[in-house]
Amino acid sequence: AVVILIAFGFLITLVLAWYHGEHGRQRVSGPELVMVAALTILAGSALYLIRAARASDGPGIATGTVDGPETGLGTPPAAPLRSVAVLPFLDMSPDGDQAYFADGMTEELLNALAQLSDVRVAARTSSFAFREAGLSVPEIGSRLGVGTIVEGSVRKSESRLRITAQLVSVEDGYHLWSNTFDRDVADVFAVQEEIAKAIADALDLRLRGERGELAVRGQTVSHEAQDLYLRGRFAWNRRSQESLEQAVDYFRRATEIDPTYARAFVGLGDAYAVLGFYDYRPPGEAFPLATAAARRALDLEPALAEAHATLGYAALYYDWDWELAEAEFLRAIGLGPTYPVAHQWYANFLTAMGRFEEATTSMRRSSELDPLSMIAHAATGWVYYYAGDYEGAVRQLEESIARDPAFELSYLWIGMALEELGRFDDAVARIRTNVRLSGGSAISRLAMAHALAGGGHMDEARALMAELETGDAAGYVPAYELARVHAGLGDLDRAVTLLERGFDERSHSMVFARVDPQLGPLRNHPAYRRLLERLNLSEPG
């Protein structure tokens, strides 16, 4: 703009000098003033047009899209520079066998960046969803609602480590910072901190803590222990029974090598908790081990939000200590307000307590923090279901299916909601998809039996139940899930007997006994009401 104005000013001066030199006049006349004004207006118009053309050629701001926040004309972009997503680092090792290390490096860097003040960091689930998406940086940034992207690669060979990392602006695709680090493997922690600090400087951010130092949370000085921890997290994220048992082994070995490694104890607690939740281990075995590991982590580092969330999880699903569960979830959220899992688990607690409006808010907060997390998005529909808003549940779960047609829980929950609306044929069709996607799990087949019974197909429902209850079903068949189907079949005494068995087994699903619509036929059964009293749950209205 300055160059153009100088050029026009020089042109005007040249014209006036020539004119006065030719005519010997000493004063500027009226027509000359008009000419100067016209040239100035012309220059301003040209600048405006050039600026508008440049803006239209650059990345636009989407308005009212599903994947990103809305913005209005003339408002600042919804994705400020001080927001970042860390994409999975590529494994460039010679043997291609360091994926766990590259993923672990990405997670550690993500955790370090989460400590920066005034910055929003996309959650792991959302960032890792773009591992092989083949999208451009602007497209990824738009979907995640962030202004910057961190990407890089890891090459590990024996004891040497090469890490490349770059920070890219979503708006124009330019690199704000990039660097390559050639270090010994033992220096991996220092490299993580160095990258985080460099990114903070690039974004002109202030680091938390005294004197602007980046705190390292729950770290270890042992490379071997850290390697086992990274392997454990890699296995835990796969969520199969085999991988969860592998995760337990990796985390346990890490804590044996370094008994002061707080985050390894958190990982161990998380692995036991999920094994108990999915009934891969008996609740009486898995959840006490999860609690012990989380408490050990907090002994080492009291401010670990993840450990408090795990304690809340065990207090909810095993101890049935409602006051303690809520206190631990709120403590986790206070220490780690951007930790999406804490908000999701707290929403589960609020649902069990019948506090549905709060549960919806908490679940939506989890989804905002991790926008590509299918569990948080679908579980919002699950909250609507328990709240009795079946139409809302169907709408939410239809959106979830549109987002990811392979996410099996969406079909289970939408089928349950359709049942409550009396649309039994649609419910059976949806749950049939869940059966296929889950590989015929016992829970999906039990849900199918309930939907068949609701639609009047009693013989089919009873045949399926007989198959499941005689031991032909693959895996463990939870007593609580069996009770729901017997309630739907009208076998109320049998349903209550199964609920009492679930109570004795401390089945985690028992926490929803008060609000579960499928237990509606039992509302006036004396044994059911006594069971609620034993659970310290108030009688439903």
Secondary structure as a PSIPRED ss2 file (coil, helix, strand):
# PSIPRED VFORMAT (PSIPRED V4.0)

   1 A C   1.000  0.000  0.000
   2 V H   0.000  1.000  0.000
   3 V H   0.000  1.000  0.000
   4 I H   0.000  1.000  0.000
   5 L H   0.000  1.000  0.000
   6 I H   0.000  1.000  0.000
   7 A H   0.000  1.000  0.000
   8 F H   0.000  1.000  0.000
   9 G H   0.000  1.000  0.000
  10 F H   0.000  1.000  0.000
  11 L H   0.000  1.000  0.000
  12 I H   0.000  1.000  0.000
  13 T H   0.000  1.000  0.000
  14 L H   0.000  1.000  0.000
  15 V H   0.000  1.000  0.000
  16 L H   0.000  1.000  0.000
  17 A H   0.000  1.000  0.000
  18 W H   0.000  1.000  0.000
  19 Y H   0.000  1.000  0.000
  20 H H   0.000  1.000  0.000
  21 G H   0.000  1.000  0.000
  22 E H   0.000  1.000  0.000
  23 H H   0.000  1.000  0.000
  24 G C   1.000  0.000  0.000
  25 R C   1.000  0.000  0.000
  26 Q C   1.000  0.000  0.000
  27 R C   1.000  0.000  0.000
  28 V C   1.000  0.000  0.000
  29 S C   1.000  0.000  0.000
  30 G H   0.000  1.000  0.000
  31 P H   0.000  1.000  0.000
  32 E H   0.000  1.000  0.000
  33 L H   0.000  1.000  0.000
  34 V H   0.000  1.000  0.000
  35 M H   0.000  1.000  0.000
  36 V H   0.000  1.000  0.000
  37 A H   0.000  1.000  0.000
  38 A H   0.000  1.000  0.000
  39 L H   0.000  1.000  0.000
  40 T H   0.000  1.000  0.000
  41 I H   0.000  1.000  0.000
  42 L H   0.000  1.000  0.000
  43 A H   0.000  1.000  0.000
  44 G H   0.000  1.000  0.000
  45 S H   0.000  1.000  0.000
  46 A H   0.000  1.000  0.000
  47 L H   0.000  1.000  0.000
  48 Y H   0.000  1.000  0.000
  49 L H   0.000  1.000  0.000
  50 I H   0.000  1.000  0.000
  51 R H   0.000  1.000  0.000
  52 A H   0.000  1.000  0.000
  53 A H   0.000  1.000  0.000
  54 R H   0.000  1.000  0.000
  55 A H   0.000  1.000  0.000
  56 S H   0.000  1.000  0.000
  57 D H   0.000  1.000  0.000
  58 G C   1.000  0.000  0.000
  59 P C   1.000  0.000  0.000
  60 G C   1.000  0.000  0.000
  61 I C   1.000  0.000  0.000
  62 A C   1.000  0.000  0.000
  63 T C   1.000  0.000  0.000
  64 G C   1.000  0.000  0.000
  65 T C   1.000  0.000  0.000
  66 V C   1.000  0.000  0.000
  67 D C   1.000  0.000  0.000
  68 G C   1.000  0.000  0.000
  69 P C   1.000  0.000  0.000
  70 E C   1.000  0.000  0.000
  71 T C   1.000  0.000  0.000
  72 G C   1.000  0.000  0.000
  73 L C   1.000  0.000  0.000
  74 G C   1.000  0.000  0.000
  75 T C   1.000  0.000  0.000
  76 P C   1.000  0.000  0.000
  77 P C   1.000  0.000  0.000
  78 A C   1.000  0.000  0.000
  79 A C   1.000  0.000  0.000
  80 P C   1.000  0.000  0.000
  81 L C   1.000  0.000  0.000
  82 R C   1.000  0.000  0.000
  83 S E   0.000  0.000  1.000
  84 V E   0.000  0.000  1.000
  85 A E   0.000  0.000  1.000
  86 V E   0.000  0.000  1.000
  87 L C   1.000  0.000  0.000
  88 P C   1.000  0.000  0.000
  89 F C   1.000  0.000  0.000
  90 L E   0.000  0.000  1.000
  91 D E   0.000  0.000  1.000
  92 M C   1.000  0.000  0.000
  93 S C   1.000  0.000  0.000
  94 P C   1.000  0.000  0.000
  95 D C   1.000  0.000  0.000
  96 G C   1.000  0.000  0.000
  97 D C   1.000  0.000  0.000
  98 Q C   1.000  0.000  0.000
  99 A H   0.000  1.000  0.000
 100 Y H   0.000  1.000  0.000
 101 F H   0.000  1.000  0.000
 102 A H   0.000  1.000  0.000
 103 D H   0.000  1.000  0.000
 104 G H   0.000  1.000  0.000
 105 M H   0.000  1.000  0.000
 106 T H   0.000  1.000  0.000
 107 E H   0.000  1.000  0.000
 108 E H   0.000  1.000  0.000
 109 L H   0.000  1.000  0.000
 110 L H   0.000  1.000  0.000
 111 N H   0.000  1.000  0.000
 112 A H   0.000  1.000  0.000
 113 L H   0.000  1.000  0.000
 114 A C   1.000  0.000  0.000
 115 Q C   1.000  0.000  0.000
 116 L E   0.000  0.000  1.000
 117 S C   1.000  0.000  0.000
 118 D C   1.000  0.000  0.000
 119 V C   1.000  0.000  0.000
 120 R E   0.000  0.000  1.000
 121 V E   0.000  0.000  1.000
 122 A C   1.000  0.000  0.000
 123 A C   1.000  0.000  0.000
 124 R H   0.000  1.000  0.000
 125 T H   0.000  1.000  0.000
 126 S H   0.000  1.000  0.000
 127 S H   0.000  1.000  0.000
 128 F H   0.000  1.000  0.000
 129 A C   1.000  0.000  0.000
 130 F C   1.000  0.000  0.000
 131 R C   1.000  0.000  0.000
 132 E C   1.000  0.000  0.000
 133 A C   1.000  0.000  0.000
 134 G C   1.000  0.000  0.000
 135 L C   1.000  0.000  0.000
 136 S C   1.000  0.000  0.000
 137 V H   0.000  1.000  0.000
 138 P H   0.000  1.000  0.000
 139 E H   0.000  1.000  0.000
 140 I H   0.000  1.000  0.000
 141 G H   0.000  1.000  0.000
 142 S H   0.000  1.000  0.000
 143 R H   0.000  1.000  0.000
 144 L H   0.000  1.000  0.000
 145 G C   1.000  0.000  0.000
 146 V C   1.000  0.000  0.000
 147 G C   1.000  0.000  0.000
 148 T E   0.000  0.000  1.000
 149 I E   0.000  0.000  1.000
 150 V E   0.000  0.000  1.000
 151 E E   0.000  0.000  1.000
 152 G E   0.000  0.000  1.000
 153 S E   0.000  0.000  1.000
 154 V E   0.000  0.000  1.000
 155 R E   0.000  0.000  1.000
 156 K E   0.000  0.000  1.000
 157 S E   0.000  0.000  1.000
 158 E C   1.000  0.000  0.000
 159 S C   1.000  0.000  0.000
 160 R E   0.000  0.000  1.000
 161 L E   0.000  0.000  1.000
 162 R E   0.000  0.000  1.000
 163 I E   0.000  0.000  1.000
 164 T E   0.000  0.000  1.000
 165 A E   0.000  0.000  1.000
 166 Q E   0.000  0.000  1.000
 167 L E   0.000  0.000  1.000
 168 V E   0.000  0.000  1.000
 169 S E   0.000  0.000  1.000
 170 V C   1.000  0.000  0.000
 171 E C   1.000  0.000  0.000
 172 D C   1.000  0.000  0.000
 173 G C   1.000  0.000  0.000
 174 Y C   1.000  0.000  0.000
 175 H E   0.000  0.000  1.000
 176 L E   0.000  0.000  1.000
 177 W E   0.000  0.000  1.000
 178 S E   0.000  0.000  1.000
 179 N E   0.000  0.000  1.000
 180 T E   0.000  0.000  1.000
 181 F E   0.000  0.000  1.000
 182 D E   0.000  0.000  1.000
 183 R E   0.000  0.000  1.000
 184 D E   0.000  0.000  1.000
 185 V H   0.000  1.000  0.000
 186 A H   0.000  1.000  0.000
 187 D H   0.000  1.000  0.000
 188 V H   0.000  1.000  0.000
 189 F H   0.000  1.000  0.000
 190 A H   0.000  1.000  0.000
 191 V H   0.000  1.000  0.000
 192 Q H   0.000  1.000  0.000
 193 E H   0.000  1.000  0.000
 194 E H   0.000  1.000  0.000
 195 I H   0.000  1.000  0.000
 196 A H   0.000  1.000  0.000
 197 K H   0.000  1.000  0.000
 198 A H   0.000  1.000  0.000
 199 I H   0.000  1.000  0.000
 200 A H   0.000  1.000  0.000
 201 D H   0.000  1.000  0.000
 202 A H   0.000  1.000  0.000
 203 L C   1.000  0.000  0.000
 204 D C   1.000  0.000  0.000
 205 L C   1.000  0.000  0.000
 206 R C   1.000  0.000  0.000
 207 L E   0.000  0.000  1.000
 208 R C   1.000  0.000  0.000
 209 G C   1.000  0.000  0.000
 210 E H   0.000  1.000  0.000
 211 R H   0.000  1.000  0.000
 212 G H   0.000  1.000  0.000
 213 E C   1.000  0.000  0.000
 214 L C   1.000  0.000  0.000
 215 A C   1.000  0.000  0.000
 216 V C   1.000  0.000  0.000
 217 R C   1.000  0.000  0.000
 218 G C   1.000  0.000  0.000
 219 Q C   1.000  0.000  0.000
 220 T C   1.000  0.000  0.000
 221 V C   1.000  0.000  0.000
 222 S C   1.000  0.000  0.000
 223 H H   0.000  1.000  0.000
 224 E H   0.000  1.000  0.000
 225 A H   0.000  1.000  0.000
 226 Q H   0.000  1.000  0.000
 227 D H   0.000  1.000  0.000
 228 L H   0.000  1.000  0.000
 229 Y H   0.000  1.000  0.000
 230 L H   0.000  1.000  0.000
 231 R H   0.000  1.000  0.000
 232 G H   0.000  1.000  0.000
 233 R H   0.000  1.000  0.000
 234 F H   0.000  1.000  0.000
 235 A H   0.000  1.000  0.000
 236 W H   0.000  1.000  0.000
 237 N C   1.000  0.000  0.000
 238 R C   1.000  0.000  0.000
 239 R C   1.000  0.000  0.000
 240 S C   1.000  0.000  0.000
 241 Q H   0.000  1.000  0.000
 242 E H   0.000  1.000  0.000
 243 S H   0.000  1.000  0.000
 244 L H   0.000  1.000  0.000
 245 E H   0.000  1.000  0.000
 246 Q H   0.000  1.000  0.000
 247 A H   0.000  1.000  0.000
 248 V H   0.000  1.000  0.000
 249 D H   0.000  1.000  0.000
 250 Y H   0.000  1.000  0.000
 251 F H   0.000  1.000  0.000
 252 R H   0.000  1.000  0.000
 253 R H   0.000  1.000  0.000
 254 A H   0.000  1.000  0.000
 255 T H   0.000  1.000  0.000
 256 E H   0.000  1.000  0.000
 257 I H   0.000  1.000  0.000
 258 D C   1.000  0.000  0.000
 259 P C   1.000  0.000  0.000
 260 T C   1.000  0.000  0.000
 261 Y C   1.000  0.000  0.000
 262 A H   0.000  1.000  0.000
 263 R H   0.000  1.000  0.000
 264 A H   0.000  1.000  0.000
 265 F H   0.000  1.000  0.000
 266 V H   0.000  1.000  0.000
 267 G H   0.000  1.000  0.000
 268 L H   0.000  1.000  0.000
 269 G H   0.000  1.000  0.000
 270 D H   0.000  1.000  0.000
 271 A H   0.000  1.000  0.000
 272 Y H   0.000  1.000  0.000
 273 A H   0.000  1.000  0.000
 274 V H   0.000  1.000  0.000
 275 L H   0.000  1.000  0.000
 276 G H   0.000  1.000  0.000
 277 F H   0.000  1.000  0.000
 278 Y C   1.000  0.000  0.000
 279 D C   1.000  0.000  0.000
 280 Y C   1.000  0.000  0.000
 281 R C   1.000  0.000  0.000
 282 P C   1.000  0.000  0.000
 283 P H   0.000  1.000  0.000
 284 G H   0.000  1.000  0.000
 285 E H   0.000  1.000  0.000
 286 A H   0.000  1.000  0.000
 287 F H   0.000  1.000  0.000
 288 P H   0.000  1.000  0.000
 289 L H   0.000  1.000  0.000
 290 A H   0.000  1.000  0.000
 291 T H   0.000  1.000  0.000
 292 A H   0.000  1.000  0.000
 293 A H   0.000  1.000  0.000
 294 A H   0.000  1.000  0.000
 295 R H   0.000  1.000  0.000
 296 R H   0.000  1.000  0.000
 297 A H   0.000  1.000  0.000
 298 L H   0.000  1.000  0.000
 299 D H   0.000  1.000  0.000
 300 L H   0.000  1.000  0.000
 301 E C   1.000  0.000  0.000
 302 P C   1.000  0.000  0.000
 303 A C   1.000  0.000  0.000
 304 L C   1.000  0.000  0.000
 305 A H   0.000  1.000  0.000
 306 E H   0.000  1.000  0.000
 307 A H   0.000  1.000  0.000
 308 H H   0.000  1.000  0.000
 309 A H   0.000  1.000  0.000
 310 T H   0.000  1.000  0.000
 311 L H   0.000  1.000  0.000
 312 G H   0.000  1.000  0.000
 313 Y H   0.000  1.000  0.000
 314 A H   0.000  1.000  0.000
 315 A H   0.000  1.000  0.000
 316 L H   0.000  1.000  0.000
 317 Y H   0.000  1.000  0.000
 318 Y H   0.000  1.000  0.000
 319 D H   0.000  1.000  0.000
 320 W C   1.000  0.000  0.000
 321 D C   1.000  0.000  0.000
 322 W H   0.000  1.000  0.000
 323 E H   0.000  1.000  0.000
 324 L H   0.000  1.000  0.000
 325 A H   0.000  1.000  0.000
 326 E H   0.000  1.000  0.000
 327 A H   0.000  1.000  0.000
 328 E H   0.000  1.000  0.000
 329 F H   0.000  1.000  0.000
 330 L H   0.000  1.000  0.000
 331 R H   0.000  1.000  0.000
 332 A H   0.000  1.000  0.000
 333 I H   0.000  1.000  0.000
 334 G H   0.000  1.000  0.000
 335 L H   0.000  1.000  0.000
 336 G C   1.000  0.000  0.000
 337 P C   1.000  0.000  0.000
 338 T C   1.000  0.000  0.000
 339 Y C   1.000  0.000  0.000
 340 P H   0.000  1.000  0.000
 341 V H   0.000  1.000  0.000
 342 A H   0.000  1.000  0.000
 343 H H   0.000  1.000  0.000
 344 Q H   0.000  1.000  0.000
 345 W H   0.000  1.000  0.000
 346 Y H   0.000  1.000  0.000
 347 A H   0.000  1.000  0.000
 348 N H   0.000  1.000  0.000
 349 F H   0.000  1.000  0.000
 350 L H   0.000  1.000  0.000
 351 T H   0.000  1.000  0.000
 352 A H   0.000  1.000  0.000
 353 M C   1.000  0.000  0.000
 354 G C   1.000  0.000  0.000
 355 R C   1.000  0.000  0.000
 356 F H   0.000  1.000  0.000
 357 E H   0.000  1.000  0.000
 358 E H   0.000  1.000  0.000
 359 A H   0.000  1.000  0.000
 360 T H   0.000  1.000  0.000
 361 T H   0.000  1.000  0.000
 362 S H   0.000  1.000  0.000
 363 M H   0.000  1.000  0.000
 364 R H   0.000  1.000  0.000
 365 R H   0.000  1.000  0.000
 366 S H   0.000  1.000  0.000
 367 S H   0.000  1.000  0.000
 368 E H   0.000  1.000  0.000
 369 L H   0.000  1.000  0.000
 370 D C   1.000  0.000  0.000
 371 P C   1.000  0.000  0.000
 372 L C   1.000  0.000  0.000
 373 S C   1.000  0.000  0.000
 374 M H   0.000  1.000  0.000
 375 I H   0.000  1.000  0.000
 376 A H   0.000  1.000  0.000
 377 H H   0.000  1.000  0.000
 378 A H   0.000  1.000  0.000
 379 A H   0.000  1.000  0.000
 380 T H   0.000  1.000  0.000
 381 G H   0.000  1.000  0.000
 382 W H   0.000  1.000  0.000
 383 V H   0.000  1.000  0.000
 384 Y H   0.000  1.000  0.000
 385 Y H   0.000  1.000  0.000
 386 Y H   0.000  1.000  0.000
 387 A H   0.000  1.000  0.000
 388 G C   1.000  0.000  0.000
 389 D C   1.000  0.000  0.000
 390 Y H   0.000  1.000  0.000
 391 E H   0.000  1.000  0.000
 392 G H   0.000  1.000  0.000
 393 A H   0.000  1.000  0.000
 394 V H   0.000  1.000  0.000
 395 R H   0.000  1.000  0.000
 396 Q H   0.000  1.000  0.000
 397 L H   0.000  1.000  0.000
 398 E H   0.000  1.000  0.000
 399 E H   0.000  1.000  0.000
 400 S H   0.000  1.000  0.000
 401 I H   0.000  1.000  0.000
 402 A H   0.000  1.000  0.000
 403 R H   0.000  1.000  0.000
 404 D C   1.000  0.000  0.000
 405 P C   1.000  0.000  0.000
 406 A C   1.000  0.000  0.000
 407 F C   1.000  0.000  0.000
 408 E H   0.000  1.000  0.000
 409 L H   0.000  1.000  0.000
 410 S H   0.000  1.000  0.000
 411 Y H   0.000  1.000  0.000
 412 L H   0.000  1.000  0.000
 413 W H   0.000  1.000  0.000
 414 I H   0.000  1.000  0.000
 415 G H   0.000  1.000  0.000
 416 M H   0.000  1.000  0.000
 417 A H   0.000  1.000  0.000
 418 L H   0.000  1.000  0.000
 419 E H   0.000  1.000  0.000
 420 E H   0.000  1.000  0.000
 421 L C   1.000  0.000  0.000
 422 G C   1.000  0.000  0.000
 423 R C   1.000  0.000  0.000
 424 F H   0.000  1.000  0.000
 425 D H   0.000  1.000  0.000
 426 D H   0.000  1.000  0.000
 427 A H   0.000  1.000  0.000
 428 V H   0.000  1.000  0.000
 429 A H   0.000  1.000  0.000
 430 R H   0.000  1.000  0.000
 431 I H   0.000  1.000  0.000
 432 R H   0.000  1.000  0.000
 433 T H   0.000  1.000  0.000
 434 N H   0.000  1.000  0.000
 435 V H   0.000  1.000  0.000
 436 R H   0.000  1.000  0.000
 437 L H   0.000  1.000  0.000
 438 S C   1.000  0.000  0.000
 439 G C   1.000  0.000  0.000
 440 G C   1.000  0.000  0.000
 441 S C   1.000  0.000  0.000
 442 A H   0.000  1.000  0.000
 443 I H   0.000  1.000  0.000
 444 S H   0.000  1.000  0.000
 445 R H   0.000  1.000  0.000
 446 L H   0.000  1.000  0.000
 447 A H   0.000  1.000  0.000
 448 M H   0.000  1.000  0.000
 449 A H   0.000  1.000  0.000
 450 H H   0.000  1.000  0.000
 451 A H   0.000  1.000  0.000
 452 L H   0.000  1.000  0.000
 453 A H   0.000  1.000  0.000
 454 G H   0.000  1.000  0.000
 455 G C   1.000  0.000  0.000
 456 G C   1.000  0.000  0.000
 457 H C   1.000  0.000  0.000
 458 M H   0.000  1.000  0.000
 459 D H   0.000  1.000  0.000
 460 E H   0.000  1.000  0.000
 461 A H   0.000  1.000  0.000
 462 R H   0.000  1.000  0.000
 463 A H   0.000  1.000  0.000
 464 L H   0.000  1.000  0.000
 465 M H   0.000  1.000  0.000
 466 A H   0.000  1.000  0.000
 467 E H   0.000  1.000  0.000
 468 L H   0.000  1.000  0.000
 469 E H   0.000  1.000  0.000
 470 T C   1.000  0.000  0.000
 471 G C   1.000  0.000  0.000
 472 D C   1.000  0.000  0.000
 473 A C   1.000  0.000  0.000
 474 A C   1.000  0.000  0.000
 475 G C   1.000  0.000  0.000
 476 Y C   1.000  0.000  0.000
 477 V C   1.000  0.000  0.000
 478 P C   1.000  0.000  0.000
 479 A H   0.000  1.000  0.000
 480 Y H   0.000  1.000  0.000
 481 E H   0.000  1.000  0.000
 482 L H   0.000  1.000  0.000
 483 A H   0.000  1.000  0.000
 484 R H   0.000  1.000  0.000
 485 V H   0.000  1.000  0.000
 486 H H   0.000  1.000  0.000
 487 A H   0.000  1.000  0.000
 488 G H   0.000  1.000  0.000
 489 L H   0.000  1.000  0.000
 490 G C   1.000  0.000  0.000
 491 D C   1.000  0.000  0.000
 492 L H   0.000  1.000  0.000
 493 D H   0.000  1.000  0.000
 494 R H   0.000  1.000  0.000
 495 A H   0.000  1.000  0.000
 496 V H   0.000  1.000  0.000
 497 T H   0.000  1.000  0.000
 498 L H   0.000  1.000  0.000
 499 L H   0.000  1.000  0.000
 500 E H   0.000  1.000  0.000
 501 R H   0.000  1.000  0.000
 502 G H   0.000  1.000  0.000
 503 F H   0.000  1.000  0.000
 504 D H   0.000  1.000  0.000
 505 E H   0.000  1.000  0.000
 506 R C   1.000  0.000  0.000
 507 S C   1.000  0.000  0.000
 508 H H   0.000  1.000  0.000
 509 S H   0.000  1.000  0.000
 510 M H   0.000  1.000  0.000
 511 V H   0.000  1.000  0.000
 512 F H   0.000  1.000  0.000
 513 A C   1.000  0.000  0.000
 514 R C   1.000  0.000  0.000
 515 V C   1.000  0.000  0.000
 516 D C   1.000  0.000  0.000
 517 P H   0.000  1.000  0.000
 518 Q H   0.000  1.000  0.000
 519 L H   0.000  1.000  0.000
 520 G H   0.000  1.000  0.000
 521 P H   0.000  1.000  0.000
 522 L H   0.000  1.000  0.000
 523 R C   1.000  0.000  0.000
 524 N C   1.000  0.000  0.000
 525 H C   1.000  0.000  0.000
 526 P H   0.000  1.000  0.000
 527 A H   0.000  1.000  0.000
 528 Y H   0.000  1.000  0.000
 529 R H   0.000  1.000  0.000
 530 R H   0.000  1.000  0.000
 531 L H   0.000  1.000  0.000
 532 L H   0.000  1.000  0.000
 533 E H   0.000  1.000  0.000
 534 R H   0.000  1.000  0.000
 535 L C   1.000  0.000  0.000
 536 N C   1.000  0.000  0.000
 537 L C   1.000  0.000  0.000
 538 S C   1.000  0.000  0.000
 539 E C   1.000  0.000  0.000
 540 P C   1.000  0.000  0.000
 541 G C   1.000  0.000  0.000
